Amino acid sequence: MTTPAQDLVAWAEWFVKHDKSTQEVYTEGAKRMDEIGRWPLVFPINSDCSGFVTLVSWLAGIGDPNHCGYNHT
């Protein structure tokens, strides 16, 4: 059994271990939060730094770090 914090790190490490050029596209545009709440994930993921942290938090089952209840519309 793992803790939510360990799950968050595991998801972040998963993204680091996989080819970022096909997994994630950096953007500050409107699509940066599109993958949050969508399963299975659809690649490539459009995100910026805070969007990525929000995504891995959601994947790990941790509360929304932005305190928006994962409603980023």
Backbone atoms as SQL, in Angstrom:
CREATE TABLE atoms (id INTEGER PRIMARY KEY, chain TEXT, resi INTEGER, resn TEXT, atom TEXT, x REAL, y REAL, z REAL);
INSERT INTO atoms VALUES
  (1, 'A', 1, 'MET', 'N', 0.841, -1.181, 0.000),
  (2, 'A', 1, 'MET', 'CA', 0.000, 0.000, 0.000),
  (3, 'A', 1, 'MET', 'C', 0.883, 1.239, 0.000),
  (4, 'A', 2, 'THR', 'N', 0.553, 2.170, -0.861),
  (5, 'A', 2, 'THR', 'CA', 1.336, 3.399, -0.937),
  (6, 'A', 2, 'THR', 'C', 0.504, 4.581, -0.450),
  (7, 'A', 3, 'THR', 'N', 1.189, 5.642, -0.111),
  (8, 'A', 3, 'THR', 'CA', 0.507, 6.870, 0.301),
  (9, 'A', 3, 'THR', 'C', 0.214, 7.708, -0.947),
  (10, 'A', 4, 'PRO', 'N', -0.722, 8.649, -0.856),
  (11, 'A', 4, 'PRO', 'CA', -0.966, 9.531, -1.999),
  (12, 'A', 4, 'PRO', 'C', 0.291, 10.292, -2.443),
  (13, 'A', 5, 'ALA', 'N', 1.122, 10.688, -1.498),
  (14, 'A', 5, 'ALA', 'CA', 2.361, 11.387, -1.856),
  (15, 'A', 5, 'ALA', 'C', 3.290, 10.477, -2.657),
  (16, 'A', 6, 'GLN', 'N', 3.379, 9.209, -2.267),
  (17, 'A', 6, 'GLN', 'CA', 4.197, 8.260, -3.019),
  (18, 'A', 6, 'GLN', 'C', 3.614, 8.037, -4.413),
  (19, 'A', 7, 'ASP', 'N', 2.295, 8.001, -4.518),
  (20, 'A', 7, 'ASP', 'CA', 1.648, 7.854, -5.825),
  (21, 'A', 7, 'ASP', 'C', 1.936, 9.054, -6.719),
  (22, 'A', 8, 'LEU', 'N', 1.912, 10.254, -6.140),
  (23, 'A', 8, 'LEU', 'CA', 2.226, 11.460, -6.904),
  (24, 'A', 8, 'LEU', 'C', 3.643, 11.377, -7.472),
  (25, 'A', 9, 'VAL', 'N', 4.590, 10.994, -6.636),
  (26, 'A', 9, 'VAL', 'CA', 5.986, 10.859, -7.091),
  (27, 'A', 9, 'VAL', 'C', 6.091, 9.778, -8.161),
  (28, 'A', 10, 'ALA', 'N', 5.394, 8.681, -7.980),
  (29, 'A', 10, 'ALA', 'CA', 5.444, 7.586, -8.965),
  (30, 'A', 10, 'ALA', 'C', 4.920, 8.057, -10.321),
  (31, 'A', 11, 'TRP', 'N', 3.819, 8.827, -10.334),
  (32, 'A', 11, 'TRP', 'CA', 3.299, 9.342, -11.608),
  (33, 'A', 11, 'TRP', 'C', 4.278, 10.323, -12.239),
  (34, 'A', 12, 'ALA', 'N', 4.857, 11.200, -11.438),
  (35, 'A', 12, 'ALA', 'CA', 5.833, 12.149, -11.979),
  (36, 'A', 12, 'ALA', 'C', 7.026, 11.404, -12.564),
  (37, 'A', 13, 'GLU', 'N', 7.493, 10.377, -11.866),
  (38, 'A', 13, 'GLU', 'CA', 8.613, 9.576, -12.372),
  (39, 'A', 13, 'GLU', 'C', 8.229, 8.843, -13.648),
  (40, 'A', 14, 'TRP', 'N', 6.984, 8.396, -13.765),
  (41, 'A', 14, 'TRP', 'CA', 6.536, 7.733, -14.987),
  (42, 'A', 14, 'TRP', 'C', 6.698, 8.667, -16.176),
  (43, 'A', 15, 'PHE', 'N', 6.286, 9.908, -16.015),
  (44, 'A', 15, 'PHE', 'CA', 6.420, 10.866, -17.116),
  (45, 'A', 15, 'PHE', 'C', 7.885, 11.150, -17.431),
  (46, 'A', 16, 'VAL', 'N', 8.736, 11.205, -16.412),
  (47, 'A', 16, 'VAL', 'CA', 10.168, 11.447, -16.637),
  (48, 'A', 16, 'VAL', 'C', 10.788, 10.292, -17.414),
  (49, 'A', 17, 'LYS', 'N', 10.383, 9.069, -17.120),
  (50, 'A', 17, 'LYS', 'CA', 10.973, 7.881, -17.749),
  (51, 'A', 17, 'LYS', 'C', 10.523, 7.678, -19.194),
  (52, 'A', 18, 'HIS', 'N', 9.433, 8.298, -19.588),
  (53, 'A', 18, 'HIS', 'CA', 8.915, 8.117, -20.938),
  (54, 'A', 18, 'HIS', 'C', 9.275, 9.320, -21.812),
  (55, 'A', 19, 'ASP', 'N', 9.333, 9.101, -23.073),
  (56, 'A', 19, 'ASP', 'CA', 9.753, 10.118, -24.033),
  (57, 'A', 19, 'ASP', 'C', 8.820, 11.324, -23.994),
  (58, 'A', 20, 'LYS', 'N', 9.316, 12.424, -23.476),
  (59, 'A', 20, 'LYS', 'CA', 8.502, 13.618, -23.333),
  (60, 'A', 20, 'LYS', 'C', 8.067, 14.208, -24.675),
  (61, 'A', 21, 'SER', 'N', 8.842, 13.997, -25.704),
  (62, 'A', 21, 'SER', 'CA', 8.499, 14.606, -26.988),
  (63, 'A', 21, 'SER', 'C', 7.178, 14.074, -27.539),
  (64, 'A', 22, 'THR', 'N', 6.783, 12.882, -27.124),
  (65, 'A', 22, 'THR', 'CA', 5.510, 12.340, -27.590),
  (66, 'A', 22, 'THR', 'C', 4.463, 12.313, -26.490),
  (67, 'A', 23, 'GLN', 'N', 4.862, 12.558, -25.251),
  (68, 'A', 23, 'GLN', 'CA', 3.937, 12.452, -24.127),
  (69, 'A', 23, 'GLN', 'C', 3.339, 13.793, -23.709),
  (70, 'A', 24, 'GLU', 'N', 4.129, 14.864, -23.786),
  (71, 'A', 24, 'GLU', 'CA', 3.668, 16.139, -23.254),
  (72, 'A', 24, 'GLU', 'C', 4.092, 17.279, -24.170),
  (73, 'A', 25, 'VAL', 'N', 3.183, 18.219, -24.367),
  (74, 'A', 25, 'VAL', 'CA', 3.447, 19.419, -25.144),
  (75, 'A', 25, 'VAL', 'C', 3.276, 20.601, -24.202),
  (76, 'A', 26, 'TYR', 'N', 4.333, 21.411, -24.073),
  (77, 'A', 26, 'TYR', 'CA', 4.243, 22.582, -23.195),
  (78, 'A', 26, 'TYR', 'C', 3.381, 23.649, -23.850),
  (79, 'A', 27, 'THR', 'N', 2.397, 24.128, -23.113),
  (80, 'A', 27, 'THR', 'CA', 1.555, 25.213, -23.598),
  (81, 'A', 27, 'THR', 'C', 0.980, 25.968, -22.410),
  (82, 'A', 28, 'GLU', 'N', 0.808, 27.244, -22.574),
  (83, 'A', 28, 'GLU', 'CA', 0.107, 28.051, -21.584),
  (84, 'A', 28, 'GLU', 'C', -1.291, 28.389, -22.099),
  (85, 'A', 29, 'GLY', 'N', -1.700, 27.710, -23.158),
  (86, 'A', 29, 'GLY', 'CA', -2.976, 27.969, -23.797),
  (87, 'A', 29, 'GLY', 'C', -4.157, 27.345, -23.074),
  (88, 'A', 30, 'ALA', 'N', -5.296, 27.472, -23.694),
  (89, 'A', 30, 'ALA', 'CA', -6.559, 27.033, -23.097),
  (90, 'A', 30, 'ALA', 'C', -6.627, 25.527, -22.866),
  (91, 'A', 31, 'LYS', 'N', -5.841, 24.741, -23.585),
  (92, 'A', 31, 'LYS', 'CA', -5.904, 23.276, -23.455),
  (93, 'A', 31, 'LYS', 'C', -5.010, 22.724, -22.345),
  (94, 'A', 32, 'ARG', 'N', -4.368, 23.583, -21.582),
  (95, 'A', 32, 'ARG', 'CA', -3.366, 23.112, -20.621),
  (96, 'A', 32, 'ARG', 'C', -3.930, 22.271, -19.491),
  (97, 'A', 33, 'MET', 'N', -5.217, 22.312, -19.253),
  (98, 'A', 33, 'MET', 'CA', -5.821, 21.515, -18.187),
  (99, 'A', 33, 'MET', 'C', -6.775, 20.453, -18.734),
  (100, 'A', 34, 'ASP', 'N', -6.780, 20.220, -20.037),
  (101, 'A', 34, 'ASP', 'CA', -7.761, 19.323, -20.663),
  (102, 'A', 34, 'ASP', 'C', -7.701, 17.879, -20.187),
  (103, 'A', 35, 'GLU', 'N', -6.543, 17.374, -19.823),
  (104, 'A', 35, 'GLU', 'CA', -6.424, 15.954, -19.460),
  (105, 'A', 35, 'GLU', 'C', -6.848, 15.663, -18.027),
  (106, 'A', 36, 'ILE', 'N', -7.005, 16.693, -17.225),
  (107, 'A', 36, 'ILE', 'CA', -7.372, 16.475, -15.830),
  (108, 'A', 36, 'ILE', 'C', -8.805, 15.959, -15.772),
  (109, 'A', 37, 'GLY', 'N', -8.970, 14.791, -15.183),
  (110, 'A', 37, 'GLY', 'CA', -10.275, 14.159, -15.078),
  (111, 'A', 37, 'GLY', 'C', -10.603, 13.220, -16.226),
  (112, 'A', 38, 'ARG', 'N', -9.716, 13.105, -17.193),
  (113, 'A', 38, 'ARG', 'CA', -9.953, 12.223, -18.343),
  (114, 'A', 38, 'ARG', 'C', -9.140, 10.940, -18.199),
  (115, 'A', 39, 'TRP', 'N', -9.832, 9.827, -18.256),
  (116, 'A', 39, 'TRP', 'CA', -9.143, 8.527, -18.198),
  (117, 'A', 39, 'TRP', 'C', -9.770, 7.608, -19.221),
  (118, 'A', 40, 'PRO', 'N', -8.965, 6.921, -20.005),
  (119, 'A', 40, 'PRO', 'CA', -7.506, 6.938, -19.997),
  (120, 'A', 40, 'PRO', 'C', -6.974, 8.251, -20.555),
  (121, 'A', 41, 'LEU', 'N', -5.734, 8.529, -20.203),
  (122, 'A', 41, 'LEU', 'CA', -5.095, 9.740, -20.696),
  (123, 'A', 41, 'LEU', 'C', -4.996, 9.700, -22.212),
  (124, 'A', 42, 'VAL', 'N', -5.087, 10.851, -22.821),
  (125, 'A', 42, 'VAL', 'CA', -4.953, 10.977, -24.268),
  (126, 'A', 42, 'VAL', 'C', -3.659, 11.741, -24.534),
  (127, 'A', 43, 'PHE', 'N', -2.778, 11.143, -25.304),
  (128, 'A', 43, 'PHE', 'CA', -1.473, 11.749, -25.578),
  (129, 'A', 43, 'PHE', 'C', -1.454, 12.371, -26.961),
  (130, 'A', 44, 'PRO', 'N', -0.695, 13.442, -27.148),
  (131, 'A', 44, 'PRO', 'CA', 0.143, 14.096, -26.146),
  (132, 'A', 44, 'PRO', 'C', -0.693, 14.935, -25.187),
  (133, 'A', 45, 'ILE', 'N', -0.156, 15.135, -24.009),
  (134, 'A', 45, 'ILE', 'CA', -0.809, 15.949, -22.993),
  (135, 'A', 45, 'ILE', 'C', -0.343, 17.388, -23.179),
  (136, 'A', 46, 'ASN', 'N', -1.298, 18.294, -23.272),
  (137, 'A', 46, 'ASN', 'CA', -0.989, 19.722, -23.351),
  (138, 'A', 46, 'ASN', 'C', -1.010, 20.284, -21.945),
  (139, 'A', 47, 'SER', 'N', 0.099, 20.875, -21.515),
  (140, 'A', 47, 'SER', 'CA', 0.176, 21.341, -20.139),
  (141, 'A', 47, 'SER', 'C', 1.297, 22.352, -19.979),
  (142, 'A', 48, 'ASP', 'N', 1.222, 23.106, -18.892),
  (143, 'A', 48, 'ASP', 'CA', 2.356, 23.907, -18.457),
  (144, 'A', 48, 'ASP', 'C', 2.793, 23.346, -17.101),
  (145, 'A', 49, 'CYS', 'N', 3.685, 24.028, -16.411),
  (146, 'A', 49, 'CYS', 'CA', 4.227, 23.486, -15.157),
  (147, 'A', 49, 'CYS', 'C', 3.143, 23.238, -14.108),
  (148, 'A', 50, 'SER', 'N', 2.315, 24.243, -13.862),
  (149, 'A', 50, 'SER', 'CA', 1.282, 24.063, -12.839),
  (150, 'A', 50, 'SER', 'C', 0.220, 23.066, -13.287),
  (151, 'A', 51, 'GLY', 'N', -0.058, 23.033, -14.581),
  (152, 'A', 51, 'GLY', 'CA', -1.006, 22.047, -15.101),
  (153, 'A', 51, 'GLY', 'C', -0.496, 20.631, -14.909),
  (154, 'A', 52, 'PHE', 'N', 0.819, 20.439, -15.068),
  (155, 'A', 52, 'PHE', 'CA', 1.404, 19.115, -14.868),
  (156, 'A', 52, 'PHE', 'C', 1.289, 18.686, -13.410),
  (157, 'A', 53, 'VAL', 'N', 1.585, 19.586, -12.497),
  (158, 'A', 53, 'VAL', 'CA', 1.463, 19.268, -11.063),
  (159, 'A', 53, 'VAL', 'C', 0.011, 18.937, -10.729),
  (160, 'A', 54, 'THR', 'N', -0.914, 19.684, -11.304),
  (161, 'A', 54, 'THR', 'CA', -2.336, 19.419, -11.075),
  (162, 'A', 54, 'THR', 'C', -2.718, 18.050, -11.626),
  (163, 'A', 55, 'LEU', 'N', -2.211, 17.718, -12.809),
  (164, 'A', 55, 'LEU', 'CA', -2.506, 16.421, -13.416),
  (165, 'A', 55, 'LEU', 'C', -1.988, 15.267, -12.563),
  (166, 'A', 56, 'VAL', 'N', -0.724, 15.321, -12.152),
  (167, 'A', 56, 'VAL', 'CA', -0.191, 14.201, -11.368),
  (168, 'A', 56, 'VAL', 'C', -0.849, 14.139, -9.989),
  (169, 'A', 57, 'SER', 'N', -1.286, 15.276, -9.469),
  (170, 'A', 57, 'SER', 'CA', -2.036, 15.263, -8.202),
  (171, 'A', 57, 'SER', 'C', -3.356, 14.527, -8.389),
  (172, 'A', 58, 'TRP', 'N', -4.042, 14.813, -9.494),
  (173, 'A', 58, 'TRP', 'CA', -5.306, 14.122, -9.781),
  (174, 'A', 58, 'TRP', 'C', -5.072, 12.627, -9.979),
  (175, 'A', 59, 'LEU', 'N', -4.035, 12.278, -10.731),
  (176, 'A', 59, 'LEU', 'CA', -3.728, 10.865, -10.962),
  (177, 'A', 59, 'LEU', 'C', -3.429, 10.139, -9.651),
  (178, 'A', 60, 'ALA', 'N', -2.797, 10.842, -8.710),
  (179, 'A', 60, 'ALA', 'CA', -2.422, 10.235, -7.433),
  (180, 'A', 60, 'ALA', 'C', -3.565, 10.231, -6.419),
  (181, 'A', 61, 'GLY', 'N', -4.662, 10.891, -6.749),
  (182, 'A', 61, 'GLY', 'CA', -5.782, 10.930, -5.821),
  (183, 'A', 61, 'GLY', 'C', -5.634, 11.959, -4.717),
  (184, 'A', 62, 'ILE', 'N', -4.772, 12.929, -4.959),
  (185, 'A', 62, 'ILE', 'CA', -4.556, 14.008, -3.990),
  (186, 'A', 62, 'ILE', 'C', -5.502, 15.152, -4.339),
  (187, 'A', 63, 'GLY', 'N', -5.902, 15.922, -3.351),
  (188, 'A', 63, 'GLY', 'CA', -6.775, 17.063, -3.586),
  (189, 'A', 63, 'GLY', 'C', -6.151, 18.072, -4.551),
  (190, 'A', 64, 'ASP', 'N', -6.992, 18.802, -5.237),
  (191, 'A', 64, 'ASP', 'CA', -6.552, 19.797, -6.212),
  (192, 'A', 64, 'ASP', 'C', -5.654, 20.836, -5.539),
  (193, 'A', 65, 'PRO', 'N', -4.391, 20.956, -5.969),
  (194, 'A', 65, 'PRO', 'CA', -3.489, 21.926, -5.347),
  (195, 'A', 65, 'PRO', 'C', -3.933, 23.369, -5.591),
  (196, 'A', 66, 'ASN', 'N', -4.838, 23.580, -6.536),
  (197, 'A', 66, 'ASN', 'CA', -5.346, 24.922, -6.827),
  (198, 'A', 66, 'ASN', 'C', -6.631, 25.228, -6.068),
  (199, 'A', 67, 'HIS', 'N', -7.118, 24.253, -5.318),
  (200, 'A', 67, 'HIS', 'CA', -8.347, 24.394, -4.530),
  (201, 'A', 67, 'HIS', 'C', -9.556, 24.741, -5.398),
  (202, 'A', 68, 'CYS', 'N', -9.601, 24.145, -6.599),
  (203, 'A', 68, 'CYS', 'CA', -10.730, 24.347, -7.517),
  (204, 'A', 68, 'CYS', 'C', -11.555, 23.079, -7.677),
  (205, 'A', 69, 'GLY', 'N', -11.254, 22.050, -6.912),
  (206, 'A', 69, 'GLY', 'CA', -11.982, 20.788, -7.036),
  (207, 'A', 69, 'GLY', 'C', -11.812, 20.155, -8.408),
  (208, 'A', 70, 'TYR', 'N', -10.675, 20.394, -9.046),
  (209, 'A', 70, 'TYR', 'CA', -10.358, 19.898, -10.382),
  (210, 'A', 70, 'TYR', 'C', -11.344, 20.397, -11.426),
  (211, 'A', 71, 'ASN', 'N', -11.992, 21.511, -11.172),
  (212, 'A', 71, 'ASN', 'CA', -12.877, 22.140, -12.153),
  (213, 'A', 71, 'ASN', 'C', -12.150, 23.359, -12.723),
  (214, 'A', 72, 'HIS', 'N', -11.431, 23.143, -13.798),
  (215, 'A', 72, 'HIS', 'CA', -10.600, 24.197, -14.382),
  (216, 'A', 72, 'HIS', 'C', -11.150, 24.690, -15.690),
  (217, 'A', 73, 'THR', 'N', -12.455, 24.791, -15.794),
  (218, 'A', 73, 'THR', 'CA', -13.079, 25.266, -17.032),
  (219, 'A', 73, 'THR', 'C', -13.177, 26.764, -17.035);
